[in-house]
Amino acid sequence: MEHFYALIMAGGGGTRLWPMSRTSTPKQLLPLVEDQSMFRVSVERLAPLFTPDRVYIVAGRQHVDALRAQAPEIPAANFIAEPYGRDSGPAAALGISVIHKRDPQATVAILTADHHITEKERFRQVLAAAYDVAQQDRIVTLGISPSLPSTAFGYIRRGQPLGEFGAFAAYDSLGFTEKPDLSTAMQFIRSGEYSWNSGMFIWRADRALREFERQQPSMFRLFSALKPAIDTPEYSDKLDAIWAEMSKISLDFAVMEGADRIAVIPIDIGWSDVGSWEALFDV
C-alpha cells in the first residue's frame, strides 16, 4: 500500500462546543478526551499504517502553524492551507488535487481531526480493508453501527454484499439519507440495514477527481487550473484567485449523495464525533 495516503480534514470550527471551542482554538486543537489534542491523537492512531510522509492535513491558514507544532514529524509541504473556510467539499478537492499531482497512483482516505475512536488497531485494519475495496473502482465509506435512532447523523443503507476484505464485510451502498426525523431514524434502526455516516471516505484520487468533474464541473475546472501551479512559487496567488470563485458546499452534498459505485463497510470501533456537549459527556 505504498500509494495509500491519509488526508486529515482539520478545518472545522467546533462551534457546537462553544465556549470551550473557539475560532482561535477549535476543538481539534483541544485535549477534550485524552491527554493530547484531538488532532494529535488523530495523527498518532494512523501509525504504523501510514508513515508521516503519507499523512496530509488540510486546514485554514490561521491554524496551520499550531497544527504543525503538534505534529512536527509530518513534512511541512503536507500541510495544505485553505485561504478561508468553504466547507468540506472544496477542502477535500484541494487536498486530493495536491496529493494526485505528487502521486497520480494515490488512494486517499478522507479522515477527521476531531472524532474519538477507542479501537485504534481495528480502525487501522478497516482502513487497510477499505483500500482493497477502493482498488475495484469503488468509493468506500465507513458506516458506524448505530446504537440509537439519532437524528444528528446521516444514514447509509447497505445493499448486496461485495465480499469479505480481511476481517470486514463490504456491501454495495443503496444511498445516503441526511439527518432523518425520529420516526424515520427508528425505522432505519429496526430494519438493520443502515449505518451512520462517519464522514470518512476512501477512494482512488483519480476516481475522486472524476466524480468532481461529473458533479461539480465548475469546481473541477478551478482546481484543474490550479494543479500545474502546485509546488511552484505561483501556487499561493493562484489558490487565492480560485478560492474567491469557489462555492461553499459539503463533501456529502458536492459528491457523495450523487456518486455511483459506493461501498459501505459497517464497523463498530468505539466512534464518537464529539459534536456536542452531550456527546462529549457520553464519551
N, C-alpha and C positions, 0 to 999 in steps of 0.2 A: 504493500500500500504506500509506495514512495510518492505517489501523486495525490495523496489524501491530505486535505487542509481543513483546519478549523477556523471559522470566521465568527468571532465573538461580537455580538451586537451590543455595544456599550453606550448607546446614545440616549437611553431612556431617562426621563426626569423623575420617576418615582413619586409623582405628585400625590398619590393616594396615601403616602406615608408622611405627608407634611404634618407637623413642622420639623420632624427629625430629618427627613429627606428634603433638601433644598436645591435651588438652581445651582449653587456653587458646589454642593456636595450631595449629588443624587445617591439613591440607595445602594447602587453598585459599589460606591466608594466607602460604604459604611460596614462595620463588623456587626451586622444585625443578628446573625445566628451563631456563627463561630467566632474564634478569636481574631481571625483576619477578615478583611473586607470581602464582600460577596464576589467582587471581581477577582481578587487574588485566589479565592477558593475555586472559582470557575476555571482559572488558568491551571491551577495545580491538579485538578481532577482529570485533566486531559492526558497527563503523563502516565505511563510511557507510550501511549498510543500515538501521540503527536509530539515530536521534538519541537523545541522553541522556534526553530526557523520555519515550521509549518503551522504556526499559530498566528493568525491575523486578528486585528481589532479595528473596528470602525466606530468612531465616536466623534462628538463635537470638538471643535478646535479648543474650546476653553477647558476641556477635561483631559486632553492628550498628555500633557506634562504630568499630571497626577497619576494617570494610568501607567505611564512609562516608569515612574518612580516605584510603583508597586509591582512591576514585572520587568525588571532590568535585563533578564535573560532573553527576552524577546527582541529581535533586531528592531532598531528604530524605524527602518523602512517598512516594517509590517504594521505600524500604527497608521491607519488611514483616517485622515481628519475631514469631517464634513464642515463646510463653511458655517452652516446652521442647520437645525433640525428640519427635515422634510418627511419625517415618518420612516417606517422600516422598509418601504419599497425602494426608494432611491438609495438608502443606505446599503441595502443588500446588493443592488445592482452595481453600486460603486465598488464595494469590496470584491465582488465576483469579477468585475472588469479588470481590476488591478491584478488579482491572482491569475486570471486567464491570460493576461498579457505576459506574465512571467512564466507561466507553465500552461500551455494550451491543452495538456492532458489532465488538468486538475479535476478532482472531485472535491466538492466543498460541503462541509457540514455547517449550516447556519445554526449557531448556538446562542445562548443567552448569558448575560453577565450578572444577572440579579435573581436567579432562581436557586432554590435549595434542593439538593439531591443527596439522600443519605447513602444509597447503594452505588458508590462510585465505580467499583470494579464492574458491576453489572451494566452501568451506564456506558463504560468503555466497550464492553462486549457487544452491546446493541449497536453502537456506532460502527463497529467493525462489520457486523452483520448487515447494517444498512448500506455500507459501502458496496458490499457484494450485490445487493439488490439494485443499487444505482447503476451498476455496470450493465444492467439489462435495459438501459434507456428509460429508467423509472425515476420519478421524483418520490422520495421516501419521506414520510412524516412519522415521527414518534408519537403514538397515541397513548395517553395516560389512562390506565384503568380507573374509571370513575368510582369514587367512594360515596358519592351522594348526588342528588339531582341538582347540581349547581347551575344557576343562571348566569354565572360570571364568566364561563368559558364557552368557546366554540366547541362543536362536536364533529367527529368524523365517523361516518358509517362504513363498516367493513363489508366487503362482498366475498367473492370466491377466493379460496386460498391460493397463494402463489408458490408455496413450498416452505421447507424448513431451511433456515440460514443460521448455521451454528445452533445455538440453543433457542432460537426465536422463530416464530411463525410469521410470515408476511402475507398480507391479503391485498387484493385489489380494493381500492377505495371507491365507494359509491357517492362520495361528495361530502362537502362541509355544510354545517348549519351554524350560523353565527349567533351565539348567546340567545338560546330559546327562552320562552316563558316557562314557569314552573311546571305547568301541566305537560308541556311538550318534553321537558327535561325528564320528568318522571316516566313518560312513555319510552324515552330513549333508554333509560336505565333498565326498565323491565324487559326490554327486547333483548338485552345482552349483546347488541350489535354495534354499540357506539363506544368511542373513546373520547376523552378530552383532547382538544388541540393544544399541544405543548408549545407550538411556535418554533419547533426545531425541525429542520428540513435538511435532507442530504441528497445531493444531485450533482451530476457532472456539470462543470462550468459551461461547456458548450450547450448542453441541454437547457440550462437556466437561461442563457442568453437567447436561445431560440424562442423560449416562452415569452421573454420580454419583447422580442421583436414582433411576435404574433399578437400579443395582447396589449402591449404598451409601446406602439411604434414611435411615438414622439420621444419617450424616454430613451428608447433604444437608439434612436438617431443621435440624441445628445451624447450618450456615452460612447457611441461609435466615433463621434468627432473628438472626444476626449482621449480615447485609447492610445493614439500614436504619441501623445504628449506624456504619457505615464513614464516616470523615471527620467524625465528631461527637465531642464530649468524652466520651461514654459508651463509645466503642469499646473502649478498653483493658480496662475492667472486664468488659464483655460477652465479649470474647475469652477472658479468663481463665476465665470461668464455663463457656463451651462447651468449652474445651480440657480441662477436668477430666473431661468426659464423652467425649472423643474417643478412638476406637480407634487403636491403633498398627498401621499397615499400609502396605506399599509401594504405590506407584502401579501397578506391574505387577499385583500381586495384587488391588488395590482395583478397578481398571477395565480395564486393558489386556487381560488374559487373557480377559475375558468380553465385550469390546466387539465390535461389528459394524462393517462398513464401514471396516475398517482398510486403509490402503495403505502399501506399503513402497517406498522409493527406495533401491536398493543404491548405495553410494558407496565410493570409496577416497580419503580425504582426509588420510592420514597420521595416523590417530587412535590414541590410547592412553588407557586410563582411568587410567594411572599408579596402579594399585590395589594394588601390592605392590612390595617391593624389587626383585624380578626384573623387573617391568615398567619400573620407573624405570631400572634398569641397561640394559635394551634400548633405551630412548629415548636 
